[in-house]
Amino acid sequence: MLSEGKIERINALANKSKKEGLTDKEREEQKNLREEYLQSLRSSFRNQLKSVKVVDPEGTDVTPEKLKQEKENDKKH
């Protein structure tokens, strides 16, 4: 997960960008922070999905095979 300080910095750069613009160095920093944020978000979402089990109204496990395979791969590592 991204630290609170990095999220604050992303917001500060976004606000500065709207008000007065960013230097080339700040634009590069913003790009890198946003990419780091997205990677963290995607990783968190993948982990959350791996804990899901899909069950139909009759109680049968209908979890997609791809998700089951991902869970098995995680157990092996």
N, C-alpha and C positions, 0 to 999 in steps of 0.2 A: 504494500500500500504506500502511496505517496505521502510524504511528510506534510504536516500542516503548513510549514514554512514554504515549501515548494508550491503548494496550492495558493497561498497568499501571494507569492511572487508571480504566478501565472495571472492572477486577478489584477495585480498592480500593473503588469505590463499591458494587459488588455485595456485597462483604464487609461494608461498613458498613451497608448496607441490611438485611442478615440479622441483624446484631448489635444495632444501635441505631436503625435508621431513618435516613431522609434528610430534609434540609430541602427546601423547595420548589425552591430554587435548585439544589441537588444533583440532585434528580430531573430537572429540566430539562436539566442538564448531562449526566446519564446517558442521557437520551433522545436528545440530540443526538449524543453519542459513539457510541451503539449504531447510530443511523441512518447515521452516517459509516462505521462499520465494515461494515455490511451493504452499502452502496453500493460500498465498496472490494472486498468479497468477491465481489459480483455482477460487477463489472467484470473482476476477475481471472479468474473462472470463464468469462465470455464470451470473453475473449481466449484462454483455454486451449482452449475448444471450437472456436474458429476455426482452430486448428492441427490439428484432427482430420480424418483422411480415413478413410472407412469402405469396406472392401473385403470382398467376399463370398469364399467358399472357392475360387471359380474365378478370383479375381483381378480381378473387375470392380469398378470404382468405383461404390459404391451410396450415396455421401454424399447426405443429404437435400438437395433443391433449395434449401430455405430457408437452410441452412448455406452452400451454394455461393454464393448471392446475397449473404449477409453478407460472405463473403470478397472477392467482387468489389467490393462497396461500399467496403470498407476500402482496396482497392488504388487506387480512384479518389480517395480523400481523402488 
